[in-house]
Amino acid sequence: MILTKRWLLDESPASRLQASMGRLYRMWVALLRNPLAVLGGVILLVLLLTAAFAPLIAPYSPYGQNLGQRLLPPSGLHWMGTDELGRDIFSRVVYGSRITLMIVALVAVISAPLGLLIGAISGYFGGWVDKVLMGVTDVFLSMPKLILALAFVAALGPGIENAVIAIAITAWPAYARIARAETLTFRNSEFIMATRLLGASDLRVIVGHVLPLCSSSMIVRVTLDMAGIILTAAGLGFLGLGAQPPLPEWGAMISRGRTFILDQWWVATMPGFAIILVSLGFCFLGDGLRDVLDPKQGGKS
């Protein structure tokens, strides 16, 4: 163990692998020193495990109805109570974690690479390419995300797939702006010029050098944006434009429970707690990653 630690912390690494592993180890140690980041990581780990082992954790089917047990308060049999159709809310919240993770993952996979590529191309080439791409980006940034997502979902139709597309379309401009700003700082650097002199094409420079240098800021922004994505997806579900019944999506569960909020508060409150907890987990982890990957920015916040 000691030899491994010395190998990782060696100030003169003998290979690229050793240098990369040493950098990752230092980041990991710095992240563990941040209590909120650790708490956020634990929350997200619990979310992942809950989604992965939902059939083993949930005591009941998320779709099974029992009108004889409708609107029961939290108890030993039903930890979070039951809804208006007698379905176990805890089981629905557990299975709803799968939908939440799917939405978050799909939006991140679609919007982050798209924004990263557009921003890198805009900052690298400049000129009319920069004006056109950033003009389109500014048009999207000028409108509130939720309103824009509502417009796209209304045009595409309700459904979880269309909700993912709508959220992704509204999320990429922020990533494009960050990637462009990062690219502008080093597009005329000596190592970029040297790569060009060696005969590397613009595509190779962007893919091999520009995009990797922008990845740290992108990881931080994506992690911090996950909370907003969850809230937007919940908002669409609340309005009936996201996941459709009987899917146990948290926003849709809150929407159905608002009718009983005064007398049967648990129907809407329990999925609301799940949304708040997961959103805080992403925020805490994102703040910790920002401090590790960008110490100057983290020190100012």
Disulfide bonds with the S-S distance in Angstrom:
none
